[in-house]
């Protein structure tokens, strides 16, 4: 795998991922969407798909791989190549639009929740407490990673990771 990072950073990333998985006694992770078992390799690419960190623990996944990044508790998840590349059709349960993960780089790790990073409808940008819009979907945010940050609802004042929705907010239609 080509590595755009400075020399040695790819090795640091690999060690970070393997240490987090080892601490959780995991050598297999499940796809966050279709739940397919993905064996973890010791070299890049670590899984047949991509890994990402989420600030929220998702109860739909039976294991938890907590890790600390820059003093922040995060949770390690994966999306398989079939879900990323559209072999499985991933649909938002609110607006019925299709999620496209094909632009994500295989065999890497994103430091934000990739499922929150490209909201398809206003429901994905609503407050988890009062249900009103935290930001307007037409305006959005400047960077993908901003969707994984704590935001304050302008209506009720609740601080939360409002845009990180449960994995079950997507429906997976597997290829036949």
KOLLUMTI-979340 format. One line per 5 residues: number of its first residue (from 1); their letters; for each residue x, y, z of N, C-alpha, C, O, CB. Coordinates in steps of 0.1 Angstrom, whole numbers, plus 5000, padded with zeros to 4 digits. Glycine has a CB too. Layout:
N
NUM) A) X Y Z X Y Z X Y Z X Y Z X Y Z  ... .
This chain:
176
1) XXXXX) 5008 4988 5000 5000 5000 5000 5009 5012 5000 5018 5013 5008 4990 5000 5012  5006 5022 4991 5013 5034 4991 5009 5042 5004 4997 5042 5008 5010 5043 4978  5018 5049 5010 5016 5056 5022 5019 5071 5020 5031 5074 5017 5023 5051 5034  5009 5080 5021 5012 5094 5019 5018 5101 5031 5023 5112 5030 4999 5101 5015  5018 5094 5042 5023 5099 5055 5038 5100 5054 5045 5094 5045 5018 5091 5067 .
6) XXXXX) 5044 5107 5064 5058 5108 5065 5064 5094 5068 5057 5085 5073 5062 5118 5076  5077 5092 5065 5083 5079 5068 5081 5075 5082 5084 5083 5091 5098 5080 5064  5077 5063 5084 5075 5057 5098 5060 5059 5103 5057 5052 5112 5084 5064 5107  5053 5068 5098 5039 5070 5103 5030 5058 5099 5021 5055 5107 5033 5083 5097  5032 5052 5088 5024 5040 5084 5027 5029 5094 5017 5022 5098 5028 5035 5070 .
11) XXXXX) 5039 5027 5098 5042 5017 5108 5036 5021 5122 5031 5012 5129 5058 5016 5110  5036 5033 5125 5030 5038 5138 5015 5035 5138 5009 5030 5147 5032 5053 5140  5008 5037 5126 4994 5035 5125 4991 5020 5126 4982 5016 5133 4989 5040 5111  4999 5012 5119 4998 4997 5120 4999 4992 5135 4991 4984 5139 5008 4990 5111  5009 4997 5142 5011 4993 5156 5000 4998 5165 4995 4991 5174 5024 4999 5161 .
16) XXXXX) 4994 5010 5162 4983 5015 5170 4971 5006 5168 4964 5003 5178 4980 5030 5165  4968 5002 5156 4956 4994 5153 4958 4980 5159 4949 4975 5166 4954 4993 5138  4970 4974 5157 4972 4961 5163 4972 4961 5178 4967 4951 5184 4985 4955 5158  4977 4972 5184 4977 4972 5199 4963 4974 5204 4960 4967 5214 4986 4985 5203  4955 4982 5198 4941 4983 5202 4933 4970 5201 4926 4966 5210 4934 4994 5194 .
21) XXXXX) 4935 4963 5190 4929 4950 5188 4934 4939 5197 4926 4931 5203 4931 4945 5173  4947 4939 5200 4953 4930 5209 4948 4932 5223 4945 4923 5231 4968 4931 5209  4947 4945 5227 4942 4948 5241 4927 4943 5243 4923 4941 5254 4942 4963 5243  4920 4943 5232 4906 4938 5232 4904 4923 5228 4893 4918 5227 4897 4946 5223  4916 4917 5227 4916 4902 5223 4909 4899 5211 4901 4890 5210 4910 4894 5235 .
26) XXXXX) 4911 4907 5200 4904 4906 5188 4914 4903 5176 4924 4910 5176 4896 4919 5184  4911 4893 5168 4919 4891 5156 4910 4891 5144 4914 4889 5133 4928 4878 5157  4897 4893 5147 4887 4895 5136 4878 4906 5140 4875 4908 5152 4878 4881 5135  4874 4914 5130 4864 4925 5133 4853 4922 5123 4854 4916 5113 4870 4939 5131  4841 4928 5127 4829 4926 5118 4827 4939 5111 4828 4950 5117 4817 4921 5126 .
31) XXXXX) 4822 4938 5099 4818 4950 5091 4807 4957 5099 4797 4950 5103 4814 4946 5077  4807 4970 5100 4797 4977 5108 4784 4977 5101 4774 4979 5107 4802 4992 5109  4784 4974 5088 4771 4974 5080 4765 4960 5078 4754 4958 5081 4773 4981 5067  4773 4951 5072 4768 4938 5069 4772 4927 5079 4767 4916 5078 4772 4934 5055  4780 4931 5088 4785 4922 5099 4794 4910 5095 4796 4901 5102 4773 4916 5106 .
36) XXXXX) 4798 4911 5082 4808 4901 5077 4820 4900 5086 4826 4911 5089 4811 4903 5062  4825 4889 5089 4838 4887 5097 4850 4891 5088 4851 4885 5077 4839 4873 5103  4858 4900 5093 4870 4904 5086 4882 4900 5094 4885 4906 5104 4870 4919 5083  4890 4891 5089 4903 4887 5096 4912 4899 5096 4913 4906 5086 4909 4875 5090  4919 4901 5107 4929 4912 5108 4943 4907 5104 4948 4897 5110 4929 4918 5122 .
41) XXXXX) 4949 4913 5094 4962 4909 5090 4973 4917 5097 4969 4928 5103 4964 4911 5075  4985 4913 5098 4995 4920 5105 5001 4931 5097 5008 4940 5102 5006 4911 5110  5000 4930 5083 5006 4940 5074 4994 4947 5067 4983 4942 5067 5015 4933 5064  4997 4959 5061 4987 4966 5053 4983 4958 5041 4992 4952 5035 4992 4980 5049  4971 4958 5037 4959 4964 5044 4956 4954 5056 4956 4942 5054 4947 4966 5035 .
46) XXXXX) 4952 4960 5067 4949 4953 5079 4936 4944 5078 4935 4934 5083 4948 4962 5091  4926 4949 5070 4914 4942 5068 4910 4944 5053 4915 4952 5046 4903 4947 5078  4901 4935 5049 4896 4936 5035 4885 4947 5035 4873 4943 5034 4890 4922 5031  4889 4959 5036 4880 4970 5036 4888 4982 5042 4900 4984 5039 4868 4967 5045  4881 4989 5051 4888 5001 5058 4884 5001 5072 4873 4997 5075 4885 5014 5050 .
51) XXXXX) 4892 5007 5080 4889 5009 5094 4886 5023 5097 4891 5032 5090 4901 5004 5103  4878 5026 5107 4876 5040 5111 4874 5041 5126 4870 5031 5133 4864 5046 5103  4876 5053 5131 4873 5055 5146 4860 5063 5147 4858 5073 5139 4885 5063 5152  4853 5060 5157 4840 5067 5160 4841 5072 5174 4845 5064 5183 4828 5058 5157  4836 5084 5177 4836 5088 5191 4825 5082 5199 4825 5082 5211 4834 5103 5191 .
56) XXXXX) 4816 5075 5192 4804 5068 5199 4806 5053 5198 4810 5048 5188 4791 5072 5193  4802 5047 5209 4801 5032 5209 4788 5028 5203 4778 5032 5207 4803 5026 5224  4789 5019 5193 4777 5014 5186 4773 5001 5191 4781 4991 5190 4780 5014 5170  4761 5000 5197 4757 4988 5204 4754 4977 5194 4752 4965 5198 4744 4991 5212  4752 4980 5181 4749 4969 5171 4761 4960 5169 4759 4949 5164 4745 4976 5158 .
61) XXXXX) 4773 4964 5173 4785 4956 5171 4787 4949 5185 4788 4956 5195 4797 4965 5167  4789 4936 5185 4789 4929 5197 4802 4930 5205 4803 4927 5217 4787 4914 5195  4813 4936 5199 4825 4938 5206 4828 4953 5206 4822 4960 5199 4837 4930 5198  4837 4956 5215 4841 4970 5216 4856 4971 5216 4863 4964 5223 4835 4977 5229  4862 4978 5207 4876 4980 5206 4879 4995 5209 4880 5003 5200 4882 4976 5192 .
66) XXXXX) 4880 4998 5222 4882 5012 5226 4897 5015 5224 4906 5006 5225 4878 5014 5241  4900 5027 5220 4914 5031 5219 4914 5046 5221 4904 5054 5220 4920 5028 5205  4926 5051 5225 4927 5065 5228 4936 5072 5217 4947 5067 5214 4934 5067 5242  4931 5082 5212 4938 5090 5202 4938 5104 5206 4928 5111 5207 4931 5088 5188  4950 5109 5208 4952 5123 5213 4943 5126 5225 4937 5137 5226 4948 5133 5202 .
71) XXXXX) 4943 5117 5235 4936 5119 5247 4921 5117 5246 4914 5120 5256 4939 5132 5253  4916 5113 5235 4901 5111 5233 4898 5097 5231 4904 5090 5224 4897 5120 5220  4888 5092 5239 4883 5078 5238 4876 5076 5224 4866 5084 5222 4874 5074 5250  4880 5067 5216 4874 5064 5204 4871 5049 5203 4876 5042 5211 4883 5069 5192  4864 5045 5193 4860 5031 5191 4863 5027 5177 4860 5034 5167 4845 5028 5194 .
76) XXXXX) 4870 5016 5175 4875 5011 5162 4865 5002 5156 4860 4993 5161 4888 5004 5164  4861 5006 5143 4852 4998 5135 4857 4996 5121 4867 5002 5117 4838 5005 5135  4851 4988 5113 4855 4985 5100 4843 4985 5091 4831 4982 5095 4862 4972 5099  4845 4987 5078 4835 4985 5067 4842 4977 5057 4853 4980 5052 4830 4999 5061  4836 4966 5053 4842 4957 5043 4842 4963 5029 4835 4972 5026 4834 4943 5043 .
81) XXXXX) 4850 4957 5021 4852 4961 5007 4838 4960 4999 4835 4968 4991 4863 4953 5000  4830 4950 5002 4817 4948 4995 4808 4960 4998 4801 4964 4989 4811 4935 4999  4808 4964 5010 4799 4976 5014 4805 4989 5009 4797 4997 5004 4798 4977 5029  4818 4990 5009 4824 5002 5004 4822 5004 4989 4820 5015 4984 4839 5002 5007  4824 4993 4981 4824 4993 4967 4810 4991 4961 4809 4991 4948 4833 4982 4962 .
86) XXXXX) 4800 4990 4969 4786 4989 4963 4781 4976 4959 4771 4974 4953 4786 4998 4952  4789 4965 4962 4784 4951 4960 4772 4949 4969 4762 4944 4964 4795 4941 4963  4772 4954 4981 4760 4955 4989 4755 4969 4988 4762 4979 4989 4764 4951 5005  4742 4970 4986 4735 4983 4985 4732 4988 4999 4725 4981 5006 4723 4982 4976  4738 4999 5003 4736 5005 5016 4726 5017 5015 4729 5026 5008 4750 5009 5022 .
91) XXXXX) 4715 5016 5022 4704 5025 5020 4702 5032 5034 4701 5026 5044 4691 5019 5015  4700 5046 5034 4696 5053 5045 4681 5050 5048 4673 5051 5039 4698 5069 5044  4678 5046 5061 4664 5042 5064 4655 5054 5064 4643 5053 5063 4664 5035 5077  4661 5067 5065 4652 5079 5066 4649 5084 5052 4637 5086 5049 4660 5090 5074  4658 5085 5043 4656 5091 5030 4656 5082 5018 4653 5085 5007 4665 5103 5028 .
96) XXXXX) 4660 5069 5021 4661 5059 5011 4672 5061 5001 4673 5054 4991 4648 5057 5004  4681 5071 5003 4692 5073 4993 4703 5063 4996 4705 5057 5007 4697 5087 4994  4712 5061 4986 4722 5051 4987 4735 5057 4992 4739 5068 4988 4725 5044 4973  4742 5050 5002 4754 5055 5007 4765 5050 4998 4765 5038 4994 4757 5050 5021  4775 5058 4994 4786 5055 4985 4799 5055 4993 4803 5066 4997 4786 5064 4973 .
101) XXXXX) 4805 5044 4995 4818 5044 5002 4830 5041 4993 4841 5039 4997 4818 5033 5012  4827 5042 4980 4838 5038 4970 4849 5048 4970 4860 5045 4966 4832 5038 4956  4848 5060 4975 4859 5070 4975 4868 5068 4987 4879 5074 4988 4853 5084 4975  4865 5059 4996 4873 5056 5008 4885 5047 5003 4883 5038 4995 4866 5050 5019  4897 5050 5009 4908 5042 5006 4908 5029 5013 4907 5029 5025 4921 5050 5009 .
106) XXXXX) 4910 5018 5006 4910 5005 5012 4923 5003 5020 4934 5008 5016 4909 4994 5001  4923 4996 5031 4934 4992 5039 4940 5004 5047 4952 5004 5050 4945 4988 5030  4932 5013 5051 4937 5024 5059 4927 5026 5071 4918 5018 5073 4937 5037 5051  4930 5036 5079 4921 5039 5090 4918 5054 5090 4927 5062 5089 4928 5035 5104  4906 5057 5091 4901 5071 5092 4899 5074 5107 4894 5066 5114 4888 5073 5084 .
111) XXXXX) 4903 5086 5110 4902 5090 5124 4889 5097 5128 4888 5104 5137 4914 5100 5128  4879 5095 5119 4865 5100 5121 4856 5089 5116 4859 5080 5110 4863 5113 5114  4843 5091 5120 4833 5081 5116 4829 5084 5102 4822 5094 5098 4820 5083 5126  4833 5074 5093 4831 5076 5079 4816 5076 5075 4812 5081 5065 4838 5066 5071  4808 5070 5083 4793 5069 5080 4786 5082 5084 4775 5085 5078 4787 5057 5088 .
116) XXXXX) 4792 5090 5092 4786 5103 5096 4792 5114 5087 4786 5125 5086 4790 5107 5110  4803 5111 5080 4810 5122 5072 4803 5127 5060 4807 5138 5055 4823 5116 5068  4794 5120 5055 4787 5125 5043 4772 5123 5044 4766 5114 5039 4792 5118 5030  4765 5132 5052 4751 5131 5054 4743 5133 5042 4745 5142 5034 4746 5141 5065  4733 5124 5040 4725 5124 5028 4712 5132 5030 4705 5135 5020 4722 5110 5024 .
121) XXXXX) 4708 5134 5042 4695 5140 5045 4695 5148 5058 4704 5146 5066 4683 5130 5045  4685 5156 5060 4684 5164 5072 4683 5156 5085 4689 5160 5095 4673 5174 5071  4677 5144 5084 4676 5136 5096 4689 5132 5102 4690 5130 5114 4668 5123 5092  4700 5131 5094 4713 5128 5098 4720 5139 5105 4730 5138 5112 4722 5123 5087  4714 5151 5105 4720 5163 5111 4711 5169 5122 4713 5180 5126 4722 5174 5100 .
126) XXXXX) 4702 5161 5127 4693 5165 5137 4698 5162 5151 4706 5152 5152 4679 5159 5135  4693 5169 5161 4697 5167 5175 4693 5154 5180 4681 5150 5177 4692 5179 5183  4701 5147 5187 4697 5134 5193 4688 5136 5204 4682 5126 5208 4710 5127 5197  4686 5148 5210 4678 5150 5221 4664 5155 5217 4654 5149 5220 4685 5160 5231  4664 5167 5210 4651 5173 5206 4646 5170 5192 4635 5173 5189 4652 5188 5208 .
131) XXXXX) 4655 5165 5184 4651 5161 5170 4652 5173 5160 4649 5170 5148 4638 5155 5170  4655 5185 5165 4655 5196 5156 4669 5197 5149 4679 5192 5154 4652 5209 5163  4670 5204 5138 4683 5205 5130 4694 5212 5138 4691 5223 5144 4680 5213 5117  4705 5206 5139 4717 5212 5145 4723 5221 5135 4727 5233 5138 4727 5202 5150  4725 5216 5122 4729 5225 5111 4720 5221 5099 4714 5210 5099 4744 5223 5108 .
136) XXXXX) 4720 5229 5089 4712 5227 5077 4719 5218 5068 4731 5221 5065 4708 5240 5070  4713 5208 5063 4720 5198 5053 4725 5205 5041 4735 5201 5035 4710 5187 5049  4718 5216 5037 4722 5224 5025 4735 5231 5027 4743 5234 5017 4711 5233 5020  4738 5234 5040 4751 5242 5043 4762 5232 5046 4773 5234 5041 4748 5251 5055  4759 5222 5054 4769 5212 5058 4781 5218 5066 4780 5229 5071 4774 5205 5046 .
141) XXXXX) 4791 5210 5066 4803 5214 5073 4815 5214 5063 4814 5207 5053 4806 5205 5086  4826 5220 5067 4837 5222 5057 4845 5209 5056 4849 5205 5045 4846 5233 5062  4847 5202 5067 4856 5190 5067 4848 5177 5071 4839 5178 5080 4868 5192 5076  4851 5166 5065 4845 5153 5069 4846 5150 5084 4836 5146 5090 4850 5142 5061  4857 5153 5089 4859 5150 5103 4851 5158 5113 4848 5154 5124 4874 5152 5107 .
146) XXXXX) 4846 5169 5109 4838 5178 5117 4825 5171 5121 4819 5174 5132 4835 5191 5111  4820 5162 5113 4807 5155 5116 4809 5145 5128 4799 5140 5133 4802 5148 5104  4821 5143 5132 4824 5134 5143 4828 5141 5156 4833 5135 5165 4835 5124 5140  4826 5154 5156 4829 5162 5168 4816 5165 5176 4805 5164 5171 4835 5176 5163  4818 5169 5188 4807 5173 5197 4802 5186 5191 4809 5195 5188 4812 5175 5212 .
151) XXXXX) 4789 5187 5190 4782 5199 5186 4771 5203 5196 4766 5195 5203 4776 5198 5171  4768 5216 5197 4758 5221 5206 4745 5224 5198 4746 5231 5188 4762 5233 5214  4734 5218 5202 4722 5220 5195 4717 5235 5197 4717 5239 5209 4711 5210 5200  4714 5242 5187 4710 5256 5189 4696 5258 5195 4692 5269 5199 4711 5264 5176  4689 5247 5195 4675 5247 5200 4674 5244 5215 4668 5251 5223 4666 5238 5192 .
156) XXXXX) 4680 5232 5219 4679 5228 5233 4692 5229 5241 4692 5227 5253 4674 5213 5233  4703 5232 5234 4716 5234 5240 4724 5221 5243 4734 5221 5249 4714 5241 5253  4718 5210 5240 4724 5197 5243 4737 5195 5235 4738 5198 5223 4715 5185 5239  4748 5191 5242 4761 5188 5236 4762 5173 5234 4760 5165 5243 4773 5193 5245  4764 5169 5221 4765 5155 5218 4772 5153 5204 4775 5163 5197 4751 5149 5218 .
161) XXXXX) 4774 5141 5201 4779 5137 5188 4766 5135 5180 4763 5123 5176 4789 5124 5188  4760 5146 5176 4746 5145 5170 4746 5138 5157 4736 5131 5153 4741 5159 5169  4757 5139 5149 4757 5134 5135 4762 5119 5134 4761 5113 5124 4766 5143 5127  4767 5114 5145 4771 5100 5145 4758 5092 5149 4755 5091 5161 4783 5097 5156  4752 5086 5139 4740 5079 5141 4743 5064 5142 4754 5059 5138 4730 5081 5129 .
166) XXXXX) 4733 5056 5147 4735 5041 5148 4738 5035 5135 4732 5040 5125 4723 5035 5156  4745 5024 5134 4748 5017 5122 4734 5012 5116 4733 5010 5104 4758 5006 5124  4725 5009 5125 4712 5004 5121 4704 5015 5114 4693 5012 5109 4704 4999 5133  4709 5027 5113 4702 5037 5105 4704 5035 5090 4699 5043 5082 4706 5051 5109  4712 5025 5087 4714 5021 5073 4708 5007 5071 4708 4999 5081 4729 5021 5069 .
171) XXXXX) 4702 5004 5060 4697 4991 5056 4707 4985 5046 4710 4992 5036 4682 4991 5051  4711 4972 5048 4720 4966 5038 4712 4956 5029 4706 4947 5034 4731 4959 5046  4713 4959 5016 4707 4949 5007 4718 4942 5000 4725 4948 4992 4698 4957 4996  4720 4929 5004 4731 4922 4999 4729 4917 4984 4718 4915 4980 4733 4910 5008  4740 4916 4977 4739 4912 4963 4735 4897 4963 4739 4889 4972 4753 4914 4956 .
176) X) 4729 4893 4952 4724 4879 4951 4732 4873 4940 4730 4861 4937 4709 4878 4948 .
